[in-house]
């Protein structure tokens, strides 16, 4: 079973930055498009950003475009999400998964942005 371990979350002030990481145990990681998702309190999980298998193409939700950057390191089976200009609306649990998402989800990493 694939393991997804997200890390890097925490408390940030509005306007601040955080960098999330996701370690993936899947041996075929480099063949899969990957994505970040998030779930805010009382809301459904939503798409944030995705990156194709080679890292050459990225897509972002309108709400994070120009503020967040997704990247990957296929040698280390890791996906990253650099988040800048954070606002309270970015407060959520952040998850990584394949794109489209597989059935299994990791624990996620909590991001809390104070105003």
C-alpha positions as a printed NumPy array, in Angstrom:
array([[  0.   ,   0.   ,   0.   ],
       [  1.352,   3.401,  -0.956],
       [  2.324,   5.689,   1.91 ],
       [  1.936,   9.446,   1.714],
       [  3.6  ,  11.432,   4.495],
       [  2.986,  15.161,   4.477],
       [  5.047,  17.555,   6.585],
       [  6.023,  21.185,   6.925],
       [  2.768,  22.66 ,   8.127],
       [  2.422,  24.927,  11.125],
       [  1.358,  28.361,  12.23 ],
       [  2.096,  31.336,  10.015],
       [  1.143,  34.976,  10.08 ],
       [ -0.749,  36.539,   7.229],
       [  1.692,  37.411,   4.481],
       [  4.09 ,  34.701,   5.577],
       [  5.381,  31.583,   3.868],
       [  5.552,  27.85 ,   4.441],
       [  6.996,  24.966,   2.461],
       [  5.228,  21.633,   2.552],
       [  6.768,  18.3  ,   1.658],
       [  5.212,  14.971,   0.821],
       [  7.234,  11.768,   0.867],
       [  5.743,   8.999,  -1.255],
       [  6.603,   5.333,  -0.86 ],
       [  5.35 ,   4.28 ,  -4.279],
       [  8.215,   2.861,  -6.345],
       [  6.598,   4.066,  -9.556],
       [  6.307,   7.617,  -8.182],
       [  8.127,   9.156, -11.131],
       [  5.466,   7.881, -13.531],
       [  2.568,   9.581, -11.759],
       [  1.188,  13.079, -11.91 ],
       [  0.906,  14.372,  -8.346],
       [ -1.203,  17.002,  -6.648],
       [ -1.826,  18.897,  -3.454],
       [ -5.298,  19.181,  -1.986],
       [ -6.63 ,  20.896,   1.117],
       [ -9.613,  20.708,   3.423],
       [-10.665,  23.689,   5.474],
       [-12.851,  23.313,   8.576],
       [-16.436,  22.572,   7.606],
       [-15.621,  22.349,   3.9  ],
       [-14.983,  19.595,   1.4  ],
       [-11.491,  18.744,   0.255],
       [-10.449,  20.801,  -2.739],
       [ -7.753,  20.779,  -5.383],
       [ -4.82 ,  23.156,  -4.879],
       [ -2.141,  22.358,  -7.45 ],
       [ -0.856,  19.542,  -9.608],
       [  2.328,  18.649, -11.445],
       [  2.908,  16.173, -14.222],
       [  5.247,  13.199, -13.913],
       [  8.315,  15.036, -15.231],
       [  7.708,  18.306, -13.423],
       [  7.4  ,  20.171, -16.668],
       [  3.757,  21.14 , -16.382],
       [  1.835,  22.578, -13.457],
       [ -1.757,  23.653, -12.873],
       [ -3.091,  25.735,  -9.986],
       [ -6.442,  26.54 ,  -8.475],
       [ -7.351,  30.172,  -9.102],
       [ -7.293,  30.86 ,  -5.361],
       [ -3.57 ,  30.064,  -5.063],
       [ -2.253,  31.011,  -8.482],
       [  0.841,  33.243,  -8.334],
       [  1.219,  32.547,  -4.597],
       [  1.892,  28.797,  -4.456],
       [  4.456,  26.747,  -6.381],
       [  4.366,  22.971,  -6.724],
       [  7.52 ,  21.039,  -7.541],
       [  8.882,  17.536,  -7.265],
       [ 12.093,  15.584,  -6.853],
       [ 11.726,  12.205,  -8.528],
       [ 15.051,  10.986,  -7.143],
       [ 13.679,  11.445,  -3.623],
       [ 10.044,  10.524,  -4.293],
       [  8.978,  13.86 ,  -2.852],
       [  6.523,  16.556,  -3.838],
       [  6.746,  20.104,  -2.505],
       [  4.387,  23.026,  -2.15 ],
       [  5.942,  26.433,  -1.588],
       [  3.293,  28.763,  -0.212],
       [  3.756,  32.524,  -0.103],
       [  1.579,  35.507,   0.778],
       [ -0.49 ,  33.301,   3.029],
       [ -3.871,  34.462,   4.232],
       [ -6.402,  33.152,   6.776],
       [ -8.313,  31.614,   3.876],
       [ -5.397,  29.222,   3.372],
       [ -5.962,  27.638,   6.775],
       [ -6.623,  23.95 ,   6.148],
       [ -5.198,  20.464,   6.335],
       [ -3.05 ,  19.917,   3.262],
       [ -2.754,  16.534,   1.585],
       [ -0.812,  15.191,  -1.343],
       [ -2.019,  12.428,  -3.62 ],
       [ -1.8  ,  11.335,  -7.189],
       [ -3.695,  13.133,  -9.933],
       [ -6.369,  11.893, -10.207],
       [ -6.389,  11.051,  -6.514],
       [ -6.058,   7.463,  -5.362],
       [ -8.255,   5.907,  -2.702],
       [ -5.687,   6.157,   0.08 ],
       [ -4.938,   9.454,   1.82 ],
       [ -2.209,  10.285,   4.279],
       [ -2.662,  12.171,   7.555],
       [ -2.088,  15.542,   5.978],
       [ -0.321,  18.512,   7.532],
       [ -2.142,  21.343,   9.282],
       [ -1.571,  24.896,   8.084],
       [ -2.968,  27.684,  10.235],
       [ -2.66 ,  31.309,   9.16 ],
       [ -3.396,  34.039,  11.654],
       [ -4.524,  37.489,  10.59 ]])
